[in-house]
Amino acid sequence: MNKFFYLIIVIITTGLVMSCQKDETGYQVNFVEQEPGIDPYATRVIVNANYLRMDEGESSVQYLIYDRKQRIIHNVNTEDKTVMQIPAKTNELQPPFPLTHEIKDIGVMTDAPRINNTIPHHRQHLTNNEICMNVISVDGLLPQVVNGLVELQNTLADDSASTFYLLPADLHKPCEISRSIFSPVRHLRHGFPIKEWRADGYSRSLYDYKENIATPASLFVVPKEYFHFTAQQMRDGVVDVNKREIIESPAVPAPTP
């Protein structure tokens, strides 16, 4: 299991089931991702007007579905037959210290081939004078996919905010907390990122995309027969995945007069 899906599993929430879907036209992008200590892996993103799906290809054991209308993330695991969800929520969390964001314009990559008749552009995103991420993007490329990724990242960030102060203060690194909570979509504001990389060894590169393709409704179905539980239930320790049940909290007796 790669880090992306692991992070989704540890934060979760409610149990809705998508139904009555119809096939739509949409987009598919394919990335190669690299993380320290593991082999590169493929990530596929499929987006239409109502949903976003992220997986590792057609044979994925796990996949993520984002309902763009309901603003709910569904993480589906076909091995243990579970569905874990993250709904959008209001986030008014303020950073524990000032965060100053900057963009260093490295410039257009004149030696790179044009994509969508546009020359890729290289920028560095900094927080508190630290380089957080390098991004090579193409302005005007796949705006519908960019919008879907923005919605997904914002929903993840709002959920992460609810557990922010459970982390020790020494883990509140400017780049990390900006990326995960306080400025999660700044790398998507200048077009579609065809390559991005960080100092911690993570990178993601686009290797293929398709426009105006059929996106069958079956790709976005959340199995209703799977075991569903919520993020708060997981955080409260009331989820028993092995027994496939939610442990009821004991009733608190009324005070004796």
N, C-alpha and C positions, 0 to 999 in steps of 0.2 A: 504494500500500500504506500503510495507516495505521500509527501508532506501535504500537498494540497487537499487531498481527501481526508487525511488525518485531522487537519484543522477544522474541516467542516463537521466531522463526527463529534468533536468534543464540545461543540456549542449548540445546539439544536432547538426545535420548537413545533407547534401544534399539528393536528392531523386532518387536513382536508384532502379530498380526492378529486382530481380533475376528471371531468366527464363531458360528453356531448361535444367533443372536439371535431373539427373538420380539417382536411388537408389545406395547407396554405403554401404560398410561395415565400421563399426567404433566402438566407445566405449561409454559407459554410466557410469557416476558416480553419486552417490546420497549422498548429505550431509544433516546434520542438522545444522542450523545456529541459533545463539542466539545473540540478541542485547538488551541493557538495556531498560527496560520498555515495551517490547513486548514479546509475547509468542514465543517459538521456532518455526521455520518454515523449511520446506524442500526445498532444491534447487537441481535441476537436471541439469547436464551438459552432452550434447551429442556432440561428436566430430568425424568428419571424415576428410579426406584429404583436403576438400575444405571449410568446415564450422564448426562453433561451435555454439551451441544453449544452452542458459541458461534460465531456467524457474522454476516454482514451481510444475511441474507435468503436466499431460495431460490436465487438465481443467484450465490451467493458463489463466487469462485474459490478462496478459502482458507477453511478452517474448522478449529475446534478441537474435539476430542472428548476428554472426560475419562472414563476408565473408573473408576467409583467403587469397584468391588470390587478391581480390581488396582492402583488408585491410580497410573495412568499417564496422562499427557497426550499426545495425538497431534495434531500439527499437520499438516494435509493441504493440499498445494498442487496444484491440478488443472492448472495451467498447465505447471509443470515436472515434474509427476508424482513428487513426493517426499513422504515421510512422515518427520517429525522428532518425536521423543518425549522426554518428561521423566518419569522414574519418581519416585515418592516416595522420599525417603532420610532418614536420620537427621541431624538438624541440632542440634549442641550448641554452635554458635558463640555467643560472648558479644560484646556491643557493645564497641567500642573506648573508649567513655567512658560515664558514667552517662546513662541515658535516664529522664526523669521524665514520666510520662503523666498528663494530667488531662482531665476532661470539664467543659466549661462548659455548663450547662443554660440554653438561651435560653428554653425553655418551649414549651407547646403552641401550635399555630397556630389560635387560636379562630376566625379569619376564613376558614380553609380548609375545604373540604368534607370530610366524613368519608369514610374509605376503609375498607372492611370493618368499618363501624360504629365506627371509631376515629379520633380526631383526630390528624393528623400532629404529630410532635414534633421540634423543632429543637435540635440540639446541636453544639457546637464541640469538636473533638478537638485537644488541644495536646500538644506534646512540648517539654520544656525551655523552657516559657513562650512557645513559638511556636505560632500557630494553624496546624495542618497541614491540616485539612479541616473544612468545614461539612457536616453531614448532616441531612437531614429524613427521618425514618423513621416507619414505622407498625408498632407492636407487634402481633404475632400474624398479620401478613400474610405469606402464602406461606412458612411455615417450612421446607417441603421444599426450596424454591429457595434459601433462606438457607443451609441445611445443605450443599447442593451447592456453593455459592459459597465457603463456608468451607473445604471440602475442597480445592477448586481453588486458592484463594489460599495455603493452607498448603503445598501441593505446590510451587507456584511459588516461595514464599519459601525453602523448604528447598533448592531447586536454586540459587537466587540466592546463598545463603550459601556455596556451594562456590567462587564466584569473587569473593567480597566483597573479599578483600585484594589482588586484582589492580587494584582502583580506587585512584587516588591518594588520599591521606589528606584532601586539601582538598575532595574530593567526598563525604566522609562527613557529609552534612548530617543533623541529627537527625530532621527530618520524613521525608526521603527514605528513610533506612535503616530507620526504624520502619515505614513503609508497605510497603517491599519485602521486609524480612527479619524484623525483631524484634517487630513488632506488626501483622501484615498484615490481621487480621480484626476489629480493635476497632470499626470502623465498622459491623459486622454484628451486634453484640451487643445492640442495642436494637430489633430488628425489621428489616423489609425497607426498604432505603433507596430512597425514591422520588425523591430528588434529592440530589446531592452535588457539591461544588465546592471547588477549591483556589486558592490565591493565584497559582499558576503559569499560570492560565487554563484548566485542565482542568475540565470539568463533565460530569455524566451525569444525565439525567432520564428517569424512567419515563413512557411515554405509553400503554401498554396491557398487559394481562395476561389470560391465559386459564387456567382451572383444569380439571382432569380431562378433558384432551383426549387423543386418540390420538397417540402418539409412535412412528411406524413404525420398525421395526428398521433399515430402510435408511438412516435418518438417522445411524446410529452405526457404520456399517461403515467400517473402515480398508482401503483398497485394497491387497491383498497384492502386486499386480503393480508397485506403485510402488517407487521407490528408497528404501530405509530406511537411516538411519544414526543414530548416537547423539550425545548432547551431548559426551561425552568424546572421541569420535572427531573431532568438529568442533573442539573445543578443542585437540586434539593436532595438528591440521592434516593429518589423513590422509584427509579426505573430498574426492573429486573429483566434484562434482556434474555437470560437463559430460561426463565420461567415465562417470559413474554407477558409480563403483567406490570401494572402500576401498583406499587405498595401504598395502600391507604394509610394516611397519617392517623394515629389514634385520636379519638375524640377527647377534648380537654373537658374534664368534669366541671360543672358549675360550682362556683365558690359556695361553701356552707354558710348559711346565714348566722 
